[in-house]
Amino acid sequence: MFDQNIEGAELFALPFGDIVPFFSVYTATLAAFVVVFILISAFDRPERQLNIVFGGDAYYAKEIKESDTRFSRFMAIACGCATLGAVVTGDVFNFTLFAVLVGITNIAIVASAGNRHVLNAAFQYGIVAMIATVPLFGSAAIILATTGTLSIWTLAGMGAVPLLAKALLILGVMGEGIAPLYIGKAEIIRAQGAPFVLMIHFSSLLLFLRVTEIVLVI
């Protein structure tokens, strides 16, 4: 397992039947970053926003109460926990479940803004995320049918996973982690709870990094 160049040294492995939870230097580094961002989401305070009137010198501050961002904070923490599960799991099926959960929490973070344009973006992303579950679970089904296992530890270095399954897994993660394409607009950055939007970008990045490792290892 740990003769794969991408993993680095073995830090922890716990044989538990077919599923072997493990930590390598790579996955432990990803997990550490996730924990840091979960703590940031838990203790960060809402930012003070300034609205500027173009064509003049007028500007005014918009005060955001912590109670207004309670739901955004909760979903950002939930998104961080789902991302943590995705980067530390040793099972392909569990990875797909956590990836879907990341997509669901991302939708909730976007939708919590309450702006009409932002809600429209959340709706579009929700459709993409729902469609992405098909290749995600399809990939897990193909891997199980062809190899008889979903354990990354067992599959590592075997070369038995079909290329189609790997392609579907990447496609599914692209669908779940495509949120930045829909929230990269002024409305969501200026909406209340803007600090928690960072978790959307971060979770998407970590999903891509973990699926890259999985595809290269299995």
C-alpha positions in Angstrom: 0.0 0.0 0.0 2.6 2.5 1.0 5.0 1.7 -1.8 2.9 4.2 -3.8 4.9 7.4 -4.3 1.9 9.6 -3.7 1.1 8.3 -0.2 4.4 8.9 1.6 5.2 7.1 4.8 2.7 5.0 6.7 1.5 6.8 9.9 -1.4 4.6 10.9 -3.4 1.5 9.8 -6.2 -0.4 11.5 -7.2 -3.7 9.8 -11.0 -4.0 10.3 -12.2 -6.8 8.1 -12.2 -5.8 4.4 -12.1 -2.0 5.3 -8.7 -0.8 6.5 -8.7 2.8 7.8 -5.3 4.3 7.3 -3.3 7.5 7.5 -0.4 8.3 5.2 1.6 11.5 5.1 -0.7 12.6 2.2 -4.0 11.9 3.8 -2.9 13.1 7.2 -1.8 16.5 5.7 -5.2 16.8 4.0 -7.0 16.0 7.3 -4.9 18.6 9.2 -6.0 21.3 6.8 -9.6 20.3 7.1 -9.5 20.5 10.9 -8.0 24.0 10.7 -10.8 25.2 8.5 -13.4 23.6 10.7 -12.1 25.5 13.6 -12.1 28.7 11.5 -15.7 28.1 10.6 -16.6 27.4 14.2 -15.0 30.5 15.7 -15.0 33.1 12.9 -17.1 36.2 13.3 -19.3 37.6 10.5 -17.4 40.2 8.5 -18.5 43.8 8.3 -19.6 44.6 4.8 -19.4 48.0 3.1 -21.7 49.0 0.2 -20.2 51.7 -2.0 -22.3 53.9 -4.3 -20.6 54.2 -7.7 -20.2 57.7 -9.1 -19.9 59.3 -5.7 -18.1 59.0 -2.4 -21.1 57.6 -0.5 -20.7 54.3 1.3 -22.3 52.7 4.3 -21.6 49.7 6.5 -24.0 46.8 6.8 -24.0 45.2 10.2 -24.3 41.4 10.2 -25.5 39.8 13.4 -24.1 36.5 14.5 -27.6 35.1 14.7 -28.1 35.8 11.0 -25.2 33.5 10.1 -26.0 30.7 12.6 -27.2 28.4 9.8 -24.3 29.2 7.5 -21.9 28.5 10.3 -23.5 25.2 11.1 -23.5 24.0 7.5 -19.9 25.1 7.0 -18.9 23.0 10.0 -21.0 20.1 8.6 -19.3 20.5 5.3 -15.9 20.4 7.0 -16.8 17.2 8.8 -18.0 15.6 5.5 -14.8 16.7 3.9 -12.8 15.2 6.7 -14.6 11.9 6.3 -13.8 12.0 2.5 -10.1 12.5 3.0 -9.6 9.9 5.7 -11.8 7.0 4.7 -10.3 3.9 3.4 -13.3 2.7 1.5 -14.4 3.8 -2.0 -18.1 3.6 -1.2 -17.7 5.7 2.0 -15.8 8.2 -0.1 -18.7 8.6 -2.5 -21.1 9.0 0.4 -19.0 11.8 1.9 -18.6 13.4 -1.5 -22.4 13.6 -1.9 -22.7 15.0 1.7 -20.2 17.7 0.8 -22.4 18.6 -2.2 -25.5 18.8 -0.1 -23.9 21.0 2.6 -22.4 23.3 -0.2 -25.9 23.8 -1.6 -27.1 24.7 1.9 -24.3 27.2 2.5 -25.1 29.0 -0.8 -28.8 28.9 -0.3 -28.5 30.4 3.2 -27.6 33.8 1.7 -31.3 34.4 0.8 -30.5 36.6 -2.3 -32.6 35.8 -5.3 -29.6 35.5 -7.6 -27.7 33.4 -5.1 -30.7 31.1 -4.7 -30.8 30.6 -8.4 -27.2 29.6 -8.4 -27.8 27.2 -5.6 -30.7 25.6 -7.6 -28.4 25.2 -10.6 -25.7 23.7 -8.5 -28.2 21.4 -6.8 -29.2 19.9 -10.2 -25.6 19.3 -11.1 -24.9 17.7 -7.7 -27.9 15.4 -7.9 -26.9 14.2 -11.4 -23.3 13.6 -10.2 -24.5 11.0 -7.7 -25.2 8.6 -10.7 -21.5 8.3 -11.9 -20.3 8.4 -8.3 -22.3 5.4 -7.1 -22.0 3.8 -10.6 -18.2 3.8 -10.2 -18.5 2.2 -6.7 -20.8 -0.5 -8.1 -18.5 -1.3 -11.0 -15.4 -1.5 -8.7 -17.3 -3.9 -6.4 -18.6 -6.0 -9.2 -15.2 -6.4 -10.9 -12.9 -6.7 -7.9 -15.1 -8.0 -5.1 -14.0 -5.2 -2.7 -14.2 -1.5 -2.2 -11.2 -1.3 0.2 -8.6 1.2 -1.0 -6.0 -0.8 1.0 -6.8 -4.0 -0.8 -7.1 -2.4 -4.3 -3.8 -0.5 -4.0 -1.4 -1.5 -6.7 -3.6 -4.3 -8.1 -4.4 -2.6 -11.3 -7.8 -4.4 -11.3 -10.1 -1.4 -11.3 -11.5 -0.7 -14.8 -10.6 2.6 -16.4 -14.4 3.3 -16.8 -14.9 3.2 -13.0 -12.0 5.6 -12.4 -13.4 8.0 -15.1 -16.9 7.9 -13.5 -15.5 8.5 -10.0 -13.6 11.6 -11.3 -16.8 12.8 -13.2 -18.9 12.4 -10.0 -16.5 14.4 -7.9 -16.4 17.1 -10.6 -20.2 17.4 -10.3 -20.2 17.5 -6.5 -17.2 19.9 -6.3 -18.2 22.3 -9.1 -19.7 24.8 -6.6 -17.1 27.5 -7.2 -18.3 27.8 -10.8 -21.7 28.8 -9.4 -20.8 30.9 -6.4 -18.0 32.9 -8.0 -20.3 35.9 -8.5 -20.6 39.2 -6.6 -23.9 38.4 -5.0 -22.6 35.5 -2.9 -19.4 37.3 -1.9 -21.5 40.3 -0.7 -24.2 38.3 0.9 -24.4 37.7 4.7 -22.3 34.8 5.9 -19.6 35.5 3.3 -16.7 34.1 5.4 -18.3 30.6 5.4 -18.3 30.6 1.6 -14.5 29.7 1.9 -15.5 26.3 3.1 -17.2 25.6 -0.3 -14.0 26.3 -2.3 -11.9 24.5 0.3 -14.0 21.3 0.3 -14.1 21.2 -3.5 -10.3 21.4 -3.6 -9.8 18.7 -1.0 -12.2 16.4 -2.8 -10.2 16.8 -6.0 -7.0 16.1 -4.2 -8.3 13.0 -2.5 -9.9 11.5 -5.6 -6.7 12.1 -7.5 -4.9 10.0 -4.8 -7.5 7.3 -5.0 -7.5 7.0 -8.7 -3.7 6.8 -8.8 -3.5 4.2 -6.0 -6.2 1.8 -7.1 
